[in-house]
Amino acid sequence: MSILLTTEEGWIISHLHYLNDIYKHVQHEQQYKTLQIKETFFKITSPYLRQNQIERLNKIESNNYSSSNRKRKMLHKLPHNILEQNDFVKDASQKILKKAQALKLFKKIAEDNNVESREESKKFFTTFPCTTYKFYGSNTKETPIIAEFQNEKYVFPEYSEFYCYDIRQIQEVFSFSKNFDLILLDPPWWNKSIRRKRKKHHESSYNMMHDKELTKIPVGNLLSSKGIVAVWCTNSSTHLNSILYEIFPNWGVTFMAKWYWLKITQNGEMICNFNEVHGKQPYELLIFGTTDTKLIFKIPDQKIVISVPSAVHSHKPPLTEILKFYLPNHSNCMEIFARYLLPKWTSWGLEVLKFQHSSLYNTIEKEEKSEDNDNYCKS
């Protein structure tokens, strides 16, 4: 169970627990195995400090941080509405975390500046096997399976379907006969820092898309008549406004709710401070819209989702156990720009198997023999 705590303000969930739960009973050739993802991916014990932040703190402590630098930062103070949003997230999350502390959900873990998780992330980007794109596949079994593709072994959740294609090709590849009750998107937002990273560390960056390109994704044609769409968004006002006033209208979708994903360490601390100036915040946004404003199971507004994040950039937490309460039974769900697979979901993305490689998991045990195994990927 990935939901560790439910409160009026929101939830605390565990990405680690979710992955381990869905891969407890995995078929591989003539046997069953239990897989657990490497815990070092989620061994976030300390708040994140980038090298420039460490240097700045050292300058402040040594009184070498000039008043001109401080004044320059003050000139870029965030707008009032963003500061109010920060205050809301801070207050609501503190209520949730206070209840979690009372229930002793967090165990005191020695801080190590996330050395192990940083190394795991670096190794992930530099050694992960590259797959070609333009393939699709599915696991039609009621149990997860391990299967070989391009001489590598991957794990596929139960009843999962996946397409490794550029989203711009969806009109020519995908059958629009199937409508979805929920479509989740994690767009590769155009970002200056990612553009700089591409020049230095190509393997850990990703291909970005302009907001105008996102409006052309035929989400409206994929949604059911009472469909819900959820879009992960940065704290950029530009991207948020683009969703509300350009992307949603082009999709035929009406805004419904805004949630906040707060990232914490295993000790229950925020991964960074709330900033009053332009810079990294400890949370991201999830924006909901719908094709039917009279939905019976309407998504509530202003909820907080708290979790320990993965050390790998843009590895979003699974929300399936929360969202199922706002969807019809046996709902059809799809993720676009997916980087991992979900049970009973359709996934689309250029990195759709990114976190499915069997080397990312430890084998815990072997059980009884199983029946046949098939080939699940097609080009």
Salt bridges, closest charged atoms under 4 A:
GLU9 OE1 - LYS99 NZ 3.64
ASP21 OD1 - LYS24 NZ 3.67
GLU29 OE2 - HIS28 NE2 3.92
GLU84 OE2 - HIS80 NE2 3.01
GLU116 OE2 - LYS43 NZ 2.45
GLU119 OE2 - LYS122 NZ 3.62
GLU120 OE2 - LYS123 NZ 3.72
GLU152 OE1 - HIS357 NE2 2.79
GLU161 OE1 - LYS178 NZ 3.96
ASP166 OD2 - ARG168 NH1 2.84
ASP186 OD2 - LYS316 NZ 3.19
GLU213 OE2 - ARG168 NH2 2.86
GLU246 OE1 - LYS212 NZ 3.19
GLU276 OE1 - LYS77 NZ 3.82
GLU284 OE2 - LYS263 NZ 2.56
GLU284 OE1 - LYS316 NZ 3.60
ASP292 OD2 - LYS226 NZ 2.92
GLU351 OE1 - ARG339 NE 2.98
GLU351 OE2 - LYS354 NZ 3.46
GLU367 OE1 - HIS25 ND1 2.99
GLU368 OE2 - HIS25 NE2 3.86
